[in-house]
Amino acid sequence: MPKPADNRLDEAGPDEEQPELRRRFRRRNADGSDAWTGTFPAVTPESTAPPRPIRSSSWAEAAAAADALSDTAPALIAPPTPVRQPAGAPPSQVPESLPGAELPAADATALPASFVREQKPRPKRGFRGFLYRATGGAWNLGPSPLEREEDELARRISRQLQGSFNTAVLSLKGGIGKTSTTVGVGLTLAEYRGDPPCAIDANPDSGDLVERALGEGIYQMTTPRTITDLLKNIDAVDSLTELSRYMHHSGRLHLIAGEQDPEVSDSLTAEEYLRIRKLIASYYSVALTDCGTGVTHNAMSGILQSADNLIIAAGYAVSGAKRARSTLQWLAGHGYEDLARNAIVVITDKDEVSNRVDKHAIEEHLAGMCRELIAVPHDRGVADGDLVTLDHLKPETRRAYKEIAAAIVDGFH
């Protein structure tokens, strides 16, 4: 029986020829390095040839072989080279990676924050808007400071609300812009809010809220539905569709007309108003109530009880300014301190008073008694006492109504 090759090697003499495959000697080069010679090619330690694939007769064996190769792969990674720190330097706070530690794999499913670059806001008005349109968008200077302020007002007005809120508009003197303010602010709220607002005419003196919003001619042509008609059938109103039968509409502004019969108009009580307010709260998030002149009529206690904030209408005439101050003082003295403190005083320059009146002094005097004071400039579209439409108002007047609407919504919590 033939002997194994290793045993035959041991028995061979020193001069006997060895098999070619086993002839490997070590030789020192002239530079002191070692190299292997013989029939095998020289293999240096730096050689990291990938392992040859293992052939297998079945997919199970091939999978097991692949797993074995992946388990040994980290051992081929060279350890990180230590960073030499200068003498006296504080130790690094970054921990060094351990040899053979696996690096975190990148998440192939991770997506960038956005695939679209953020665009610069486009100007819509003025010279910047004209330049943007004329150059096809090549020159975009962005909105002007005034346009940015307008956009901020629109954002404040359109703020989403949780619940229903009511703003009462009142004064102690008639003819100073109370109803025109209600209509102008109501139309502004309707323009910028996603939900339509509702305006209620609770004026006991045959209020003309709907006439100012629709125009007297159109109102006379419609069915004269009033707040009295709604009260007579309020128990049967169980949907917005049914409620709309008693409403008037000026665009997206919905209105409830006041009673025009002098013998009936003053009969609205606080309890009846609260029933109306409860019904409106079921379908509208923002309501305006035109209270009429004075604060002592029958429905006034119910209006103040359900109001979330107030608009005090005033004028630049000395008598109008004094009555606005008296209104705030009366509210503070009758248990409505919060309403008085958070009230919005609106001074309408309806009659263009003479230069003898110090408007700035009136504004400063009233501003210290309320949350905010806003001045509405003189505008024929307001002063004529007829139809109020935003399209026919001066830009300064529309801006004032925007500021009032934004201040109202800011007060809703």
ZALOZA-182360 format. One line per 8 residues: number of its first residue (from 0); for each residue x, y negated, z of C-alpha. Coordinates in Angstrom, 2 decimals. Layout:
<lozas>
NUM	X:Y:Z ~ ... $
</lozas>
This chain:
<lozas>
0	0.00:0.00:0.00 ~ 1.48:-3.32:-1.01 ~ 2.47:-5.67:1.81 ~ 1.12:-9.17:2.18 ~ 3.06:-11.94:0.51 ~ 4.11:-13.47:3.84 ~ 5.66:-10.18:5.02 ~ 7.52:-9.77:1.77 $
8	8.95:-13.25:2.17 ~ 10.36:-12.39:5.56 ~ 12.04:-9.26:4.15 ~ 13.64:-11.06:1.23 ~ 17.25:-12.02:1.47 ~ 18.60:-15.50:1.29 ~ 19.88:-15.12:-2.24 ~ 16.89:-13.26:-3.56 $
16	14.78:-15.25:-5.95 ~ 11.56:-16.49:-4.35 ~ 8.23:-16.74:-6.09 ~ 7.89:-19.99:-8.02 ~ 4.81:-21.08:-6.18 ~ 6.51:-20.98:-2.79 ~ 9.68:-22.90:-3.66 ~ 9.40:-26.20:-1.78 $
24	12.39:-27.90:-0.23 ~ 12.88:-31.16:1.52 ~ 15.53:-33.55:0.32 ~ 16.71:-36.87:1.74 ~ 17.10:-39.65:-0.79 ~ 19.94:-42.13:-0.86 ~ 17.75:-44.83:0.81 ~ 17.03:-42.54:3.73 $
32	13.50:-41.65:2.72 ~ 12.18:-38.14:2.33 ~ 10.52:-36.61:-0.70 ~ 9.23:-33.24:-1.52 ~ 10.59:-31.43:-4.57 ~ 9.50:-28.32:-6.29 ~ 6.79:-27.27:-8.60 ~ 4.08:-29.19:-6.66 $
40	3.79:-32.89:-7.45 ~ 4.90:-35.25:-4.71 ~ 2.03:-36.28:-2.42 ~ 2.45:-39.48:-0.46 ~ 0.45:-40.32:2.70 ~ -1.21:-43.22:0.89 ~ -2.91:-40.90:-1.56 ~ -6.65:-40.80:-0.74 $
48	-8.00:-38.87:-3.66 ~ -11.70:-38.12:-3.22 ~ -12.52:-34.51:-2.41 ~ -13.45:-32.39:-5.33 ~ -17.11:-31.51:-5.57 ~ -18.07:-28.13:-4.25 ~ -19.90:-25.91:-6.66 ~ -22.76:-23.99:-5.18 $
56	-25.12:-21.46:-6.52 ~ -28.15:-22.91:-4.77 ~ -29.51:-26.36:-3.98 ~ -29.51:-25.54:-0.25 ~ -25.79:-24.81:-0.23 ~ -25.11:-27.95:-2.28 ~ -27.10:-30.08:0.17 ~ -25.24:-28.58:3.11 $
64	-21.91:-29.28:1.43 ~ -22.92:-32.89:0.72 ~ -23.90:-33.39:4.35 ~ -20.55:-32.00:5.46 ~ -18.73:-34.50:3.21 ~ -20.81:-37.44:4.53 ~ -20.01:-36.40:8.11 ~ -16.29:-36.53:7.47 $
72	-16.40:-39.79:5.45 ~ -15.92:-42.20:8.40 ~ -12.61:-40.50:9.24 ~ -11.19:-41.77:5.94 ~ -11.76:-45.40:6.94 ~ -8.53:-47.01:8.08 ~ -8.64:-48.61:11.52 ~ -8.78:-52.42:11.54 $
80	-5.50:-54.25:11.79 ~ -5.22:-55.98:15.17 ~ -5.00:-59.77:15.07 ~ -1.85:-61.13:16.73 ~ -2.65:-63.86:19.24 ~ -0.08:-66.59:19.94 ~ 1.51:-66.60:23.37 ~ -0.55:-68.36:26.00 $
88	-3.68:-68.42:23.84 ~ -6.97:-67.49:25.55 ~ -8.32:-64.09:24.67 ~ -10.73:-63.97:21.76 ~ -14.38:-63.83:22.69 ~ -15.26:-61.74:19.63 ~ -15.10:-58.02:20.45 ~ -12.93:-55.98:18.13 $
96	-14.51:-53.17:16.18 ~ -13.72:-49.72:17.48 ~ -11.89:-47.34:15.11 ~ -14.30:-45.19:13.24 ~ -17.33:-47.32:14.20 ~ -20.05:-47.36:11.60 ~ -20.90:-50.73:10.07 ~ -24.58:-51.71:9.99 $
104	-26.09:-50.88:6.65 ~ -27.65:-53.72:4.65 ~ -31.43:-53.64:4.46 ~ -32.21:-53.05:0.81 ~ -35.85:-54.03:1.37 ~ -35.08:-57.47:2.85 ~ -36.39:-60.35:0.73 ~ -35.20:-63.96:0.62 $
112	-37.25:-66.59:2.41 ~ -38.60:-67.95:-0.85 ~ -38.14:-67.26:-4.54 ~ -39.18:-70.82:-5.45 ~ -37.17:-73.95:-4.74 ~ -38.91:-76.57:-2.69 ~ -40.02:-79.42:-4.92 ~ -39.74:-83.07:-4.03 $
120	-43.14:-84.71:-3.41 ~ -44.48:-86.45:-6.49 ~ -45.48:-90.12:-6.37 ~ -49.05:-90.77:-7.46 ~ -49.39:-94.53:-7.38 ~ -47.45:-97.72:-7.97 ~ -44.24:-98.14:-9.93 ~ -42.87:-94.82:-8.73 $
128	-45.91:-92.99:-10.02 ~ -45.71:-94.80:-13.35 ~ -42.01:-93.97:-13.70 ~ -42.64:-90.33:-12.88 ~ -45.37:-90.05:-15.53 ~ -43.48:-92.05:-18.16 ~ -40.39:-89.82:-17.90 ~ -42.34:-86.60:-17.75 $
136	-41.14:-85.94:-14.21 ~ -37.44:-86.37:-15.02 ~ -37.18:-89.35:-12.63 ~ -38.82:-88.57:-9.32 ~ -38.21:-91.24:-6.69 ~ -40.70:-89.64:-4.30 ~ -43.71:-91.34:-2.71 ~ -43.29:-94.88:-1.43 $
144	-43.50:-95.61:2.32 ~ -47.04:-96.94:1.84 ~ -48.09:-93.79:-0.01 ~ -46.57:-91.62:2.70 ~ -48.59:-93.55:5.31 ~ -51.76:-92.97:3.28 ~ -51.00:-89.25:3.09 ~ -50.47:-89.13:6.85 $
152	-53.86:-90.82:7.42 ~ -55.50:-88.26:5.13 ~ -53.85:-85.45:7.08 ~ -55.14:-86.81:10.38 ~ -58.68:-87.26:9.06 ~ -58.85:-83.75:7.58 ~ -57.64:-82.00:10.75 ~ -59.62:-78.84:11.43 $
160	-61.80:-79.05:14.53 ~ -63.07:-76.39:16.91 ~ -66.59:-77.36:17.88 ~ -68.86:-80.32:17.20 ~ -68.04:-83.92:18.14 ~ -70.05:-87.13:18.23 ~ -68.93:-90.75:17.91 ~ -71.33:-93.51:18.92 $
168	-71.11:-96.92:17.21 ~ -72.55:-99.71:19.35 ~ -72.45:-103.42:20.07 ~ -74.23:-106.05:22.15 ~ -74.71:-108.39:19.19 ~ -76.26:-107.71:15.81 ~ -74.92:-108.72:12.42 ~ -71.22:-108.12:13.15 $
176	-70.60:-105.06:10.98 ~ -71.84:-102.18:13.15 ~ -73.92:-100.39:10.49 ~ -71.51:-101.16:7.65 ~ -68.71:-99.66:9.77 ~ -70.80:-96.53:10.34 ~ -71.39:-96.13:6.60 ~ -67.83:-96.95:5.54 $
184	-66.26:-94.61:8.08 ~ -68.82:-91.90:7.33 ~ -68.06:-92.05:3.59 ~ -64.34:-91.92:4.37 ~ -64.77:-88.85:6.56 ~ -66.81:-87.22:3.79 ~ -64.07:-87.96:1.27 ~ -61.20:-86.40:3.19 $
192	-62.73:-83.71:5.37 ~ -63.50:-80.23:4.18 ~ -66.84:-80.20:6.02 ~ -69.45:-82.93:5.45 ~ -70.17:-85.31:8.35 ~ -73.60:-86.37:9.56 ~ -74.72:-89.89:10.46 ~ -77.76:-90.45:12.70 $
200	-79.70:-93.70:12.79 ~ -80.77:-94.11:16.42 ~ -81.37:-97.85:16.12 ~ -84.66:-98.68:17.84 ~ -85.07:-101.83:15.77 ~ -85.91:-100.33:12.38 ~ -82.33:-99.48:11.47 ~ -81.16:-99.68:7.88 $
208	-78.36:-97.07:7.96 ~ -79.74:-95.06:5.02 ~ -80.44:-98.17:2.96 ~ -76.82:-99.29:3.36 ~ -75.60:-95.85:2.26 ~ -78.01:-95.20:-0.63 ~ -79.18:-98.64:-1.64 ~ -82.62:-99.97:-0.78 $
216	-84.08:-99.18:-4.20 ~ -83.08:-95.50:-4.14 ~ -84.25:-95.08:-0.56 ~ -87.70:-96.47:-1.36 ~ -88.02:-93.99:-4.25 ~ -87.31:-91.00:-2.00 ~ -89.66:-89.33:0.46 ~ -89.45:-91.41:3.66 $
224	-88.19:-88.68:5.98 ~ -87.13:-90.11:9.34 ~ -85.91:-88.98:12.73 ~ -89.53:-88.99:13.93 ~ -90.51:-86.42:11.28 ~ -87.61:-84.21:12.34 ~ -88.65:-84.37:16.00 ~ -92.21:-83.32:15.14 $
232	-90.98:-80.14:13.46 ~ -87.69:-79.53:15.27 ~ -88.78:-76.16:16.66 ~ -89.29:-74.84:13.11 ~ -85.81:-75.86:11.93 ~ -83.65:-72.75:12.20 ~ -81.26:-73.15:9.26 ~ -79.27:-75.77:7.42 $
240	-81.54:-75.35:4.44 ~ -84.53:-76.24:6.55 ~ -82.68:-79.13:8.16 ~ -81.72:-80.57:4.77 ~ -85.41:-81.31:4.10 ~ -85.12:-84.13:6.66 ~ -81.74:-85.35:5.42 ~ -80.63:-87.99:2.94 $
248	-77.36:-87.61:1.06 ~ -74.85:-90.18:-0.09 ~ -72.30:-87.95:-1.77 ~ -71.06:-85.60:0.94 ~ -72.31:-87.85:3.75 ~ -75.55:-86.50:5.23 ~ -77.84:-88.96:6.98 ~ -80.90:-88.95:9.23 $
256	-82.94:-92.10:8.74 ~ -84.27:-94.15:11.62 ~ -87.92:-94.86:12.16 ~ -89.10:-97.93:10.26 ~ -92.43:-98.43:12.01 ~ -91.83:-101.03:14.77 ~ -94.50:-99.49:16.96 ~ -92.77:-96.09:16.91 $
264	-89.07:-96.89:16.49 ~ -88.56:-97.88:20.12 ~ -90.11:-94.67:21.43 ~ -87.02:-92.44:20.93 ~ -86.05:-91.20:24.38 ~ -82.78:-89.84:25.72 ~ -84.22:-86.31:25.87 ~ -85.39:-86.48:22.25 $
272	-82.02:-87.71:21.08 ~ -80.29:-84.88:22.93 ~ -82.51:-82.38:21.12 ~ -81.49:-83.94:17.81 ~ -77.85:-83.90:18.82 ~ -78.02:-80.24:19.85 ~ -79.51:-79.32:16.47 ~ -76.89:-81.28:14.54 $
280	-74.09:-79.70:16.57 ~ -75.10:-76.29:15.22 ~ -74.26:-77.26:11.63 ~ -71.86:-80.24:11.68 ~ -68.46:-80.65:13.30 ~ -68.43:-84.47:13.05 ~ -71.39:-86.75:13.74 ~ -71.73:-90.53:13.87 $
288	-74.57:-92.24:15.74 ~ -75.58:-95.80:14.87 ~ -76.89:-96.95:18.24 ~ -78.33:-100.31:17.41 ~ -77.95:-103.46:19.46 ~ -77.56:-103.25:23.23 ~ -76.81:-100.47:25.67 ~ -80.02:-100.32:27.71 $
296	-82.66:-99.03:25.29 ~ -84.39:-95.71:25.94 ~ -82.11:-93.37:23.98 ~ -78.86:-94.96:25.09 ~ -78.27:-92.80:28.14 ~ -78.58:-89.64:26.04 ~ -76.25:-91.06:23.39 ~ -73.55:-91.97:25.90 $
304	-73.95:-88.64:27.67 ~ -73.24:-86.71:24.47 ~ -70.61:-89.05:22.96 ~ -67.00:-87.89:22.69 ~ -65.70:-91.36:21.83 ~ -67.01:-94.83:21.00 ~ -66.61:-97.51:18.36 ~ -67.27:-101.00:19.74 $
312	-68.17:-103.35:16.88 ~ -67.02:-106.93:17.26 ~ -66.42:-110.05:15.21 ~ -63.94:-112.89:15.16 ~ -66.54:-115.38:16.30 ~ -66.04:-116.34:19.93 ~ -69.46:-114.99:20.90 ~ -68.78:-111.62:19.20 $
320	-65.45:-111.18:20.97 ~ -67.00:-112.01:24.34 ~ -69.81:-109.48:23.81 ~ -67.28:-106.76:22.91 ~ -65.47:-107.46:26.16 ~ -68.79:-107.39:28.04 ~ -69.63:-104.01:26.46 ~ -66.37:-102.47:27.65 $
328	-66.82:-103.92:31.12 ~ -70.40:-102.64:31.35 ~ -69.32:-99.12:30.32 ~ -66.51:-99.08:32.90 ~ -68.91:-100.25:35.60 ~ -71.63:-97.66:34.89 ~ -69.72:-94.41:35.05 ~ -68.26:-94.37:31.52 $
336	-64.69:-95.33:32.33 ~ -63.18:-92.67:30.05 ~ -65.32:-93.75:27.10 ~ -64.35:-97.38:27.65 ~ -60.65:-96.56:28.03 ~ -60.61:-94.43:24.86 ~ -62.88:-96.68:22.82 ~ -61.92:-98.00:19.38 $
344	-62.68:-101.70:18.94 ~ -63.37:-102.65:15.30 ~ -63.28:-106.36:14.51 ~ -64.90:-107.13:11.15 ~ -64.12:-110.49:9.57 ~ -67.62:-110.70:8.16 ~ -68.25:-114.43:8.21 ~ -64.74:-115.77:7.51 $
352	-64.49:-117.93:10.62 ~ -62.61:-121.18:10.45 ~ -58.94:-121.62:11.20 ~ -59.86:-123.09:14.59 ~ -60.46:-119.55:15.87 ~ -57.27:-117.86:17.05 ~ -57.75:-114.35:15.64 ~ -54.48:-113.13:17.06 $
360	-55.47:-114.20:20.58 ~ -58.81:-112.36:20.28 ~ -57.08:-109.19:19.08 ~ -54.55:-109.28:21.91 ~ -57.26:-109.85:24.51 ~ -59.41:-106.90:23.37 ~ -56.50:-104.57:22.60 ~ -55.59:-104.37:26.25 $
368	-59.02:-103.00:27.15 ~ -59.29:-100.05:24.70 ~ -57.29:-97.23:23.11 ~ -56.98:-98.82:19.68 ~ -58.03:-102.01:17.90 ~ -58.49:-102.09:14.11 ~ -59.34:-105.17:12.05 ~ -61.48:-104.96:8.89 $
376	-60.74:-107.86:6.51 ~ -63.42:-109.98:4.91 ~ -65.00:-108.13:2.00 ~ -68.05:-109.13:-0.04 ~ -68.94:-105.45:-0.37 ~ -69.54:-105.43:3.39 ~ -70.68:-109.00:4.07 ~ -73.61:-109.00:1.61 $
384	-75.59:-106.58:3.75 ~ -76.46:-104.33:0.81 ~ -75.18:-101.02:-0.47 ~ -71.74:-100.01:0.84 ~ -69.67:-97.94:-1.58 ~ -65.97:-97.22:-1.26 ~ -65.34:-97.86:-4.95 ~ -66.37:-101.50:-4.62 $
392	-64.34:-102.27:-1.50 ~ -60.95:-103.94:-1.38 ~ -57.95:-101.66:-0.86 ~ -57.33:-103.33:2.51 ~ -60.90:-102.57:3.61 ~ -60.64:-98.94:2.55 ~ -57.34:-98.69:4.40 ~ -59.00:-100.05:7.57 $
400	-61.81:-97.48:7.32 ~ -59.18:-94.75:6.92 ~ -57.44:-95.91:10.07 ~ -60.75:-95.90:11.95 ~ -61.62:-92.40:10.72 ~ -58.17:-91.10:11.68 ~ -58.45:-92.68:15.14 ~ -61.85:-91.04:15.62 $
408	-60.58:-87.55:14.77 ~ -57.48:-88.10:16.93 ~ -59.83:-88.57:19.89 ~ -61.56:-85.23:19.38 ~ -60.08:-82.60:21.72 $
</lozas>
